[in-house]
Structures are given as C-alpha cells and as structure tokens.
C-alpha cells in the first residue's frame, strides 16, 4: 500500500517510483540536468508534492509525468506505477521515437556472421594494418 505523505525528496521519489535503480543514480541524473520539476532544473534535495510535473530524460527517451502519490519505500513495479501518470504528449513522443528507432534498425545492414580469424587477417591485409 502507498504510504501517504505531504512532501518527499526528489531523489527518493525517483528511486521509489523505479525510474532509477539506486538513489545515487537518481542524484547523479538530477545533478546532470536529466530531471526537471515543473520545467525548472533542480537539486536532488528538492521537495516535491503531489501534482508536480517531472521530466525525466533517460536513454534518449524523455518522459513527462505528473506525481500522483508519494512513497517512502521502494515497492513492486505495479505499486511504483501508481505513483505517477505519464502525460499524453509524452506517450506520443516516446512511441514516435521508438518507431523511428525500429525503422532505423531495419535499414541498418548487418553481416551474416562475426568475422573469424581468417576474415580478420584479410581485413588487416586490405586496410594495411600489421
């Protein structure tokens, strides 16, 4: 069950909501400018409350969420998803980015196999490396 509190530190909330595996990773992301609250760059000790808008950039994807609950402990993923609600614009942008990545992946050419010792020797001869 979600523990109700009025306020919580941002790094603790990101950890409890399972955006980051550890609090130190959450703190590093906040200090690196990957997390914004209500459009402002903040510190990890920033106090957040229900209704704040948080933007999290991670792995070339950006999520804009609205805080719906605060939890002092890290719980299961299903409970963590109840702590926030992703905005419709964020969902649309994320899906477009994922589609673009899939399209790019299909256009990339891949070799049928990993080069063996003989292949590496031929590549080295061709490029002039010894």
LINKA-V694972 format. One record per backbone hydrogen bond with DSSP energy under -1.0 kcal/mol. NH is the residue of the N-H (numbers start at 0). CO is the residue of the C=O. If there is no record, write none. Layout:
nh=NH co=CO
nh=NH co=CO
This chain:
nh=7 co=47
nh=9 co=45
nh=10 co=43
nh=12 co=8
nh=13 co=9
nh=14 co=10
nh=15 co=11
nh=16 co=12
nh=17 co=14
nh=18 co=13
nh=19 co=13
nh=25 co=21
nh=26 co=22
nh=27 co=23
nh=28 co=24
nh=29 co=25
nh=30 co=26
nh=31 co=27
nh=32 co=29
nh=33 co=28
nh=35 co=54
nh=36 co=39
nh=37 co=52
nh=39 co=36
nh=45 co=42
nh=47 co=7
nh=50 co=66
nh=51 co=48
nh=53 co=64
nh=54 co=35
nh=55 co=62
nh=56 co=33
nh=57 co=60
nh=60 co=57
nh=62 co=55
nh=64 co=53
nh=65 co=84
nh=66 co=51
nh=67 co=82
nh=68 co=82
nh=79 co=75
nh=80 co=76
nh=82 co=79
nh=84 co=65
nh=86 co=63
nh=90 co=86
nh=91 co=87
nh=92 co=88
nh=93 co=89
nh=94 co=90
nh=95 co=91
nh=96 co=92
nh=97 co=93
nh=98 co=94
nh=99 co=95
nh=100 co=96
nh=101 co=97
nh=102 co=98
nh=103 co=99
nh=104 co=100
nh=105 co=101
nh=106 co=102
nh=119 co=115
nh=120 co=116
nh=121 co=117
nh=122 co=118
nh=123 co=119
nh=124 co=120
nh=125 co=121
nh=126 co=122
nh=127 co=123
nh=128 co=123
